[in-house]
């Protein structure tokens, strides 16, 4: 790990252009047309952050960023150009090197699976993910509210489907308690959930849930781990991609302590294809994204948006991005010309440079650079030759990926999904006890039954009573064998089981269970 106070970006205007580490949490933008060098710039930045002990999160949209885990090579077909650029920039210490990397994948195929629970995701992000209208989002909020009050912990899509089925069945009672709930709205949400599941989102919801501290780790040499999310398949579901990254930002904000302006960031978060976050987003959501981006700076997290066109980023968010690297743009359409002018207007004026003209003339690997100085003021924009990366430009092989996964500090931690089968069986038995007790009350009377010893152990009593309440309305008359025989949780009895699981977690872990990120999202988005 180096002890530098800045990251060298390249040479521009005859001077070194650098990113001050103490200002790196003031966020940034890397923009430019396809093929102009954005990915190489991102890779070089990620390497330097890692070398300075700053962990990094980056989405590998095209599949080629994984090469950052491997050292570059003189045998690479463009190695001569990289080495020539290093000499041109006076990088006497330039040498190929690898970086500590951890691979992640929502689908669990190319890296460690990332999971969260339905409860932690919360109704607002789920509503956006499913394109729900205001009325349907209101119903989803009622479902979550009821689940919280009744002690249900919603873990995966099956749990939510079960809760929706119960909501539809008891729409009249819930409407009287929370507001209008229609079966039509519930049905729409259920259909959208099915579509979400068909896109593979079901693999994202469940346990063990991601522990955010696992993204903020350094290796034994003090280098920050570069967390690489395999996103090539995920990009086929762009709304899931954008919603996942927004959820991750929210969870970082929720879990990290306030640090103000540290000497260097605790984590740097690169958001590639950033326009997907804002596509079709309502203004209220845009406002809150801007709020999260602004506030997360005080947690020591730097957020860097990568996009082709700088006008893809709303002005309120763009105004938070103090460090800028602008690669070439092409003026083919009126929108392109607008983007060029908008990009030029964001830089601090350089009297010796026509910024609008320069943006259209930049070569591959060249960019306009302006970063925040130590006093917080933006530097004068300079036309800059960007430094070459030291790691491989290109993907890793399947064998290399497997080896890197095998030496990961989290090799076994997230491998197997946990479905809590043993707990469900125990709690199912408690619900059987509740059903049996109801029958005894009908035959013997409540007074006689109260004299009998309870059927459940005291540690489960609270969970049992809550789960039984959920099951009672729909499960009366169902045979015990039917209750135990069904493995699907999309039924009212199993919803009661899930309720009891949630109750146990709530009782043992405290009232924050199931509301980790929703404390932030729910509070900010209202």
N, C-alpha and C positions, 0 to 999 in steps of 0.2 A: 504494500500500500504506500502510495506517495503522500507527501505532506504539502502538496501544492495548495495554493489558495484560489487558483483559477484553472480553467480548462482551455487549452490551446485549440482554436478552431481553424485558423489559417492565416494567410497574409493578405492584407488589403490596405491600399493607400500607402504602401511602404512600411506598414506597421503590423505588429502582431495583433490579431483579433482574438479575444478571449472571452470566456464566460466566467464571471466571478461566482465562485461557489457559494458565497454568502448571499448572493442574489438569485441563485438558481431555483429557489422555491417561489419566485415571482412569476413562474410559468413561462411558456413560450409557444412559438408557432414555427413549424417547418412546412413551407408551401412551395409548390411548383408543379409544372406539367409533368405528365408521365415521361420517364426516361431522362430527367434532368439531374438526378443525383440525390433525391430526398432520402432514399433508403440508405445510401452510403453515408450521408451526413448523420442520420439517426444512429447507424451502427458505430460510427466514430465517437459520437457523444456518449452512447451507452458504455462503450469500452472505457472512456475516460472517467465517467462517473464511478464505474466499478473499481477502477484502479485507485480511486480516491476514497474507497470504503463506503460508497453510496449504493445501496441496492437499487435495482431497476426492474420495472415491469414493462413489458412490451408485447404487443400482439403481432404475431408473424402471419400477416395476411396472405402473402404470396408463397410462403414456404421457404424463402431464401435467407431469412434472418437467423435461422437456427445455426448457420455457419459461424456465428459469433462465438460459439463454444469451442471451435477448432482454430488452431493457428493457421495463418495464411502460409503460402508456399511460393517459392521462387519458380515452381513449375506451373503455377496458375497462368492461364493464357494471357491475362492482362497484368501480370506481375511487373513487367518492365515499365508500364505506365504508372503503377503505384509507386515504384521505387524512384522513378524520375520525378514524380510530384513531391516525394519526400525530400529529395535533394534540392528541388526548386524552393522548397519552403525552409530549407536549412535544418531539417530534422536529423541531426547527427546521430541521435540515439534510436533511429527508426529500426525496428526489428519485428519480425512476425511473432505473434504470441496468441495464446488462447485466453479464454475468460471463464470464470466459474459460472456455470449455467444450470438452471433447473427447468425442465420441460413440463408444461401443464397442458391439459386438453379437456374441455368440457365433456367430450365423448369418451375420454379415457383410453384413446387408441395410441396417441403419439406422446403421451406424457401422463403425469399424475392427474387423475380426475379431480375436477373442482366441483364441489357441491355446496348448496345452501338449502335451507328449508323454506317451504312456502311461507311460514310465519315470518322468517327473517326478510324475505323479499318484500312482503307487504302488499296491500291492495293497490296502491297508486302505480307502482312499477308494473305489476301484473296487468292492471287495466290498460296501460299503454302497450304492453306486449301483446295483448289480445285485441287491440283496437276497439275497446268498449266505448260506448257513448256515455254521456253524463249520468243518465238514468241507470244504466247497467253498472257503471262504476259505483254508484250509490248503493246498489244491492250488494256488490262485492264488499263494500265497506261494512255493511250490516253483517254479512257472513263472518268477517274477521272480528267484528265487535262481539258478536254472540259467542264465537269460539273463545275469545279471551275471557269473557265473563263466565263461561261454563268450564274453563280449564282445558279446552281442547288444544293440543299442540299439533298444528298442521305441518306435516313433514314433507309430503310429496304430493304429486298430482292426484293420486288415488285418495288421499285424505281430503283434498279440496273437493273432489268429485263427490265423495261421501257427504261432506258438509253441505254441498249444493243440493244433493238429493234430499237431505233432511230439510233444508230450507224450503224447497218446493213443496214438500209434503206438509209442512207446517207454516205455509205462507201467511195464512190468516192470523195465527197467533203472533207470529213475528212482526207482522205489519202493525198490530195493535201496540206492540212494545217498542219498535224502532222506527216505524214509518213504512211507507208503501213497498211491499215486496210482491212482485208478480211472477207467476210461473213462466211467463213468456221471457222475461228478462233472465231468469235463472237458466232457462233452456238455451238462450243465446250464449251465455257464459260457458255452459257445459259443452256446446258445440265448438266454441273457440278453444277450450281446453283440449279437446280431441285433436284439433288442428295443431296446437302447440306440441302435443305429444307426438304427433306424426312427424314433426320436424326434428325430433330428438331431444326436445327440451326436458322430457321426463328424466333423462339421465343427469340433468343438472340439479334436480330437486331431490334431496334426500340427505342421508347421513353416512359417514361422518362429515359434518360441515367444515368448510375451510376455516382454519385459524389464521387470522390476518397477520399475526406475528411471523408466520412462516414465509411471508413475502419480504420480511425485513431482516435478512440474515447475511452474515459475512463468512467467508471461508477462513481456514486456519492461517492464511497469510494476510488477513484483514481486508481482502477485496470483497466488495459487495456482490452478492449473487445477482445474476441477470435472469429474471423470471420470464420465460418465453412461452406465451400462450399460442398453441397451434390453432390458427384461425382460418386456414384455407377452406376447411369444410364448414366451419361456423359461418363464413361469409355467405353461404347459401341461404342462411336465415338472418339477414342483416338486422332485423329488429331485435332478435335475440342477442346478437353481438353487441349492439349499442346499449340495450337495457342491462346486459350483464356488466359492461364496463361502468355504466352509471351506478349500478348497485355497488360495485367494488369501490368506487370513489366514495359513496355514501358510507360504506362500512369502514373505510379508512378514517373518514372524518369522525365517525361515531366512536371508534375504539382508541385512537391515538390521543395522547395528552397534548395540551397546549405547550408549544416551545418558542413561540415568537419567531424571531429571525435567527436561526442557528448558523454556525460557521459553515455548515454544509447541510443539504437536505437529508432527511431520514429515509426518503424514498423518492425516486423520480418515476413518473407514470407517463408513458408514451401512448397516446390515443390515436392510432392509425385509422385512416378512412373516417376522420372525425365528422364529416358531413352527415353520416348516418345517425349521429346522436340527435341532430336537429331536424332531420327530414320529417315533415308532417307533425312536428311537436307543437302543441298549443303554446300560446304566449306565456301562460302561467308556468308551464314546465320550463320554458326557456329562462324565465326570470329566476326560477329556483336553481337551475343548473348554474347560472351565473353566480348565484349566492353561494352554492356549494364550492365552486371554483375559487371564489374570493376568500371564503372562510378557511378552506383547507390549507391555505398558505401558512396559517398560524400553527398548523400541526406539523410543519416541516416537510410537507409533500409538494413537489413541483409537478405540474401537469403540462405536458407538451402535446399540442394538437398537430397532427400531420394530415394535410389535405392538399388536393390539387389546386383548388381555387380559394384564395383567402376570403372571398365574399361568402363562402359556405359557413363561416363562423359568424354568428350574430354579433352586432356591434357591442352589446353589453358584455359579452364574453370576450371578444377580441380586445376590448379595452383593458382586460386583466392580464394580457400576455405581454410581458415586458421584454422578453428575449426573442428576437426574430431572425430567422434565416429564410430568405426568399430566393428560391431558384427561379429559373426562367419560366415565363408565361408566353403564350402565343396569342397574337391578336387576330383571330380568325372571325370572330363574331362580335356584335355589340356588347354582349355580356363579357366577353374576354377583355374588351377595351375598358369596360367599367371596372373589372377586377384589377387591371393593371394600374389604373388611376387610383383605385382604393388602396392598393398595396403601397404605391408610391407615397400617398398622403399620410401613411402611418409612421413613416420614418422621420427621424430628426434630419433636417435639411443639411446636405453637404453642398456648399456653393460650387465645388469643383466637379459635381457629378449630376448629370441629367438622369434622375432615377427612373422615370417612365421609359426613357429610351433604353437604359441599361437593362431593365427587366426583360425586354424582348431580345437582347443581344447576348445574354449570358450563355457561356458554354457549359457543357456537362461537367459537373464538379466545381462549378463556380456559382457564387451566390452573393446577394446583398445581405450584409450582416449588421445588426445593431443589437447591442446587449446593454443591460443595466450596469452602470458604473457603481463604484463602492458607495457613493453618496445617494444612489437610487435614481439618478438622472440617466436617460438613454444616451448611448454613445452616438456620435455622428455616423450615419450609414456609410459603409465602405464596400466597394466591389472586391470580393474576397475569393482567393483560391482556397478551397476546403481541403483540409488534411486528409490523407488516405488512412483507412482503417488498418489495423495490424492483424486482425483475424480474417478468416476465410470469407470471401464474397461468394455466397452460394449456399445451397442446402447441405445438410449432413446425410450420410447414408443411413439405411435402416440399422445396420450393425453398429455404427457410431452412436446413433440415438439410443439403442438398447444398452450400450455400455454406459453412456452418461446417465440414463435412468437408473441403472443398477447401482451406481455409486452416489446417487442422490441421498441427502440426509433424510428424505421423506419416502424412501423406497417402498416401505410397507404401510405407512401411516394411513394413506387414503386409498389403498389398492382395492379393498373389499367394501362394498356397500353394506351398511348395517341396517337391518330391518326390524330389530328388537323382537324377534319371534318369541323368545322365552318370556319376555315381559307381556306380550300380547296374550299368550296362552294363559299366563297367571291371571291377567285381568279379565280375560274371557270367562275364566272360572268364577271370578267375583260377580260377573253379570249373571252367570247361571245361578249363583246363590241368590241374587236379587230376584230373578224370575221365580225361583223356588219359594222364596219368602213371600212374594206376592200371592202365590197359590195358597200358601199356608194361611195367610191373612184372610183370604176369601173363605177358607174352610173353617178355621178355628177362631178367627177374630184377632184384632190387633193386640188386645190386652194379653192374650195367651202367648202370642208369638214374641212379644216383648220380653217375656220371662225366659225365653230360650237363649243360650249363649250365641254370640254372633258367629257367623260362618267365616268371616274374613279376619285376618290378622289386623291389629290396630294400625300398623304402618300403612296399610292399604285402604283404611276405612274411608278417608276423605276422597281418595281417587275413585274408589268403588261407588260412593254415593253420587259423585258427579257424573261418572260414566253411565250409571244406571238411569239417571235423570234423562240423559240424551236418548238412551235406548228405549226407555219405558213407553214413550208415546207411540213408537212404531213397532216394537218387538213383542208386545203382548200377544200371546197366542202362538208365537213361533216356537217350534220344538227345540230342545237343547241340542240335539244332534245337528240340526240345521245351522244353529249359531256357530257351533264349533267346526262344522264341516266346510263352511265357506272360507276360502282363503282370500278372496277379494275383499278389500276394505271399502268398496263402493256399496255399502249397505248400512242401514241405521244401527244395527247391533255392533258392527265393527266400528262404526263411528263412535259408539259408546266406549269401545275398547280404547280407541285413539284418545278420547276424552280423558279416560283414566290415566293413560300414559302421560298426557299433558299435565294432569293434576299432580302426578307424582313429581314430575320435573319441576313444576311450579313450586310445590311444597318444599322440595329439597334444595332447589337452586335459587329460589327467591322469585319475586314478581317480574324480574327482567327476562325470564325465559320466554323465548319466542318473540321478543320485541326488540332485539338487538339493534337492527338497522331501522326498523319502523319508528323508533323514537325520533330519529333524525328525519326520515322521509315524511312521516306523518305530520310532524311538527312544522317542518318547513313548507310543505306543499299545501297546507290548508289555506 
